[in-house]
Amino acid sequence: MTRESHASTSALRWTTRDLVLANAALTGAIFLWGSFYSVVEELLHTWDIFSVTAGRLLLGSAILSAALLLREGPRAFSPALPWGRIVLLGGVGFGLFCTFITIGIGNAGTITSAFIATTTPIVTAFMARLVLRQRLRRETLIGAALALVGGVLVAVKGGALEFHGGEVFVFAAAVCFAWYSIMVPRWMAGHSQLSIAALTVGVGAAFTVLFWALAMAFGATAFRYDFSPRSIALLVYVAVASVCLAVMFWNYGVVRLGAPLASIYSNLAPVFAALVAVVFGIYPTTMQLLGGAIILAGVVIAQRRIMDASADSSGPGRLGRAGS
């Protein structure tokens, strides 16, 4: 990253309204991603891992690309764009991430996958330290630790956790998305949230098709699909909710709050997954409710420094960028 790009990023200032909207966007993104776990596990009963991953990203990419073309025209796909960076962001942030998380859910199950995903704040904070040389603030570490504890509590079922081999893939997915979250504000500064989402998801979709082709060619999985109305409805939901809307919400929030703080919201995914399950007659346990409260406490503590800065601000535009 050049000094000029670092300076332009550091020059950004966010108002209290910006931070409120960023928190709301991250909450919405994690709610949509929280429901994703159960829906994907249901789809994997009739779809193979690589087909369902490629299918949802291709559908999501088509929707986002159409929206971007309507809004910004052909210039949105100009050869002058930083395509090298876009390919890296899309390949790692969506191609590898989506493939790894689906493999993890398929082999470890929803609850265990949600638990492993709670490592995301820790991964992001330490990656920001390694990649960007950011100082690990005490509030971030305390908030991340509380969020991890809360994530463990909401993942407890029947007093124990069971592991089935997909845990390493879920952790690898957390590493991929942590890197994506850190690099997006720096590599894609000046681009709209729709542009970032459409371009990176599109590249990610291309990678998942490549992974699907390789898996079929080497017999790594049996080709399975289900075109029943219910299955298609579930596939459309995960494409629109977790690929289109959630990605734009997440990018909006992470640009304003910074990746280490924003990533703490990922620990709310098990809480929202439990709430969505109520629709199907499954109610959250006392441990899940307690874990959710601890996670929220971690989010508040981790962002305390930002909110204190907001309170001391003399006017709009004076608030320092999160993570600077």
N, C-alpha and C positions, 0 to 999 in steps of 0.2 A: 504494500500500500504506500503511495507517495505521500510526501508531506502535504502537498496541496489537497489531496482527497481527504487526508486526516483533518486538515484545518477546516475544510468545508463541512465535514461531519460534525466537528466539535462546535461549529458556529450555530448549529441548530438550537433553538430554545422552545420549550414547551410550556404552555399555560396549565393552570389547574384543570381547565375544561379538557385539554388534550389528555391529561393523565386519567381523568375520570372515564373518558371515552376509550382510552387504551385498556383500562382495567375491564370495562364492559366488553370490549372486543375479545380480550383473552378469555374471559369467562364464557362467552358464547362459543369460541373456538373449542375450548376444552369440553363443554357440554356436548357438542357435536361429535368430538373425538371419543368422549366417554361412551356414547351410545354405539360407536363404531365397533367396539370389542365384541359385544354380544351378536350384532348383526353379521359380522364376518364369520364368527364361529358357527352361526346358523348356516351361512352360505357354504361353508366348507363341508357340510354334510353331503352336498350334491355337486360341488365344483372342486377342481383341484386347485392347489395353492397358486400356481403360476397363472392359470386362466382367470381366476377371480381378481388377482392383483392387476393383471394387464387390462382386464375388462373394465374395472372401475376407474383406472387412470385414463384409459382411452376415452371413455364416456365423459369423464370430468374435463379432460383436455379439450374435447370437442366443444363443450359448453363454454368454457373459459375463452377459447380462441375465437369463437363466434362473437362473444360479447366484446372482446377486445377489438376485433375487426370492425364491428359496428360503431364502437365508441371512438377509436383513434384512426381507423382506416389502415391502408396497406403499410403506411410508415411505421406502424407498430411492430412490423417484422422486418425492418430495414437491415440490410447487410452491415450497416455501420454500427449496429448494436454490439456490445461486448460479448460475442457469442462464445468465446472461450470460457469466460466466467459463467455464463448461463448454462453451458453444458456441464460444467463441474457442479454447479449448484443443483441443477435438475437431476443429474446422474446420482449424486450422493444423497441429496435432500429428499428425493422422491423415488428414484429408481431403486437404490439400495435400501433406503428406509422402508418403503412400502413392502418390498419383497421380504426383508428380514422380519418385519412386524407380523406379516401374515404367516410366515413359517413358524414364528414363535407362538402365535395364538393357536395355530393348528396342532402344535405339539405340546404346549404347556397349558393351554386353556385360558379362558378369560380372566379369572381371578389372579392366577399366578402372573400372567402377562401384565396385568394392571399393577401388581406389586413391583415387578422388575422395572417398569416404566417410571416408578417414583425415584429412580436413580438419576433421572434427567437433570435436575437442578445441580446435583453434585458434579455430574459430568460436564455440564455447561460452565459452571464456575471455574473448575480446574482447567478446562480447555481454553477459556478466556484468559486465564493466567498464562498458559503455555503459548497460545497463538498470538495474543494481543498484549501480553505482559501486564494485564490489569491486576491491580492489587485486590486480594481477596478480603473484602470488608467483613467485619465481625457480624454485622446484621445479616449479610447474605449467608454466612456459614450457619448462624443460629437458625435463621428461617429455613434453610435447606435441611438442617438436621431435624427440626420439628416436622417439616413436611414429610421427611422420610419416615419418621416414627408414625405419623398419622397415616401414611400410605400403607405401612405394615398392618396397622390396626384394621383398616377398612378391607384389607385383603384376607384377613383371617376368616376361615370358614370351618366351623366345627372344632375350633380350638387348635387348628394346625394348618400348615401350608404344605402342599404337595408339588414336587417337581418332576417334570416328565421329559426333559431334554431340550425344550425350546427356549429355555431361559437365556442362553448365550446369544441367541438371535435377537431377542427383545432388547438385551443390553447393547448389542451392536447397532440396532435401530436407534436407540437413544443417543449413541455416539454420533451417528450420521446426522440426526436432526439437530443435535447441539451445535455441530459445526455449521450446518445450514443457517441456523438462527443467528449465529455470531457473524457470519460473512455477508448475509443479505443486506444489512444496513450499510455496509462499507462498500460492497461491490455493486449494489443496485441503487445507490443514492440518486434521487432525481426522477426515478421511474415510479409510475403509479402502482398501487397495490394490485390492481387488475392485471397490469402488464407483468409484474413480477410473478404473480400466480400463474398466469396463462403460459408464459414462456418456460418457467422452470417445471411446471407440471407436464407440459408438452414434451420436454426433453426426458423427463422421468418416465412418461408413458412409452417413449421409444425404447428406453433401456429395459422396461419390463417386458416388452414384446421380444427383445433380443434374449432376455433370460428365459422366456417361455419357449422360444425356438431351440435354445441350447438344451433346456430340460427335456423337450420332446425328442430331440436328436440323440441324446445320450441315455434316454430311458430313465431319467431321474424321477419321473412321475407319470402316472397314467392320466391321459386326457379325459376329463370329466366336465360336464356342463349341464345346466338345467334351464330351459327356456319357458318354464311354467310361469303364469302371471305373478304368483307370489315371489318366486325367485328373482324375476326381472325387477319387480317393485323394490325388493331389498337391495339389489345391485344399483338401481337408480338412486336410492336413498344414500348409500354410502358414497356414491360418486358426487352427488350434489352437496351433501352435508359435509363429509370429511375431506373431499378434494376441493370443491369450489368455494363454498362459504367459509369453512374453517380456515383454509389457507389464507384467504384474504384478511379475515379477522386476526389471525395470528401475526401476519406480516405487519399489519397496522399497529398492533400492540407492541411487538418486539422492537420496532423502529423507535418508539417513544419511551419505552421503559428499559430497553437493553435486554440482551439475551439471558444473562444470569438471573435477573429478577423475574422476567417473563416466564422463564422455564419452570419456576416454582409452581405456576398454575397447572402444569401438567399433572401434579399430584392430586388435583381435584377430579381427574378422570374416573377413578374408582368410585368416588362419591356420586358423580352424575350417573355412572353406570348403574349404581344401586337404585337411584331415583327413577331412572327409566324402567328398571325391572319391575317397579311397583305396578306399572301399566299391565304387566303380565301376571299380576297376582303374587309377586315375590317382594317381600318387604325388608327394608334394611334392618340389620341387627343393632343392638346397643353399641357394640364395638365399632360398627361402621359409622354411626352417628358421632361417637366420641372421636374417631379418627378424622372425620370431616372437620370437626371443631378445631382440632390441633393443626390441621393443614391450613385452615383459614388464619389461625394465629401466626403461623409461620409466614404466610403471605404478608400480613400486616407488619410484622417485625422487619422483614426483609426490605420493605418499601418505606420504612420510617424515615430514613434520611431524605428520600425524595420528597415526602409529604412535608417534612420540616422545612425544606428549601422552598416549597410552594408557599407555606405560611409566611415565610420571611420575605417573599418576593414583593417588590414595590409596584409591580404592574405586569401586564401581559408581555410575554417575550423575554422576561428576565430569568425565567427558571432554567437552570442548567439541564442539559441532556442527561438522561439516566445512563449510568455506566461510564460517564466521562471522568 
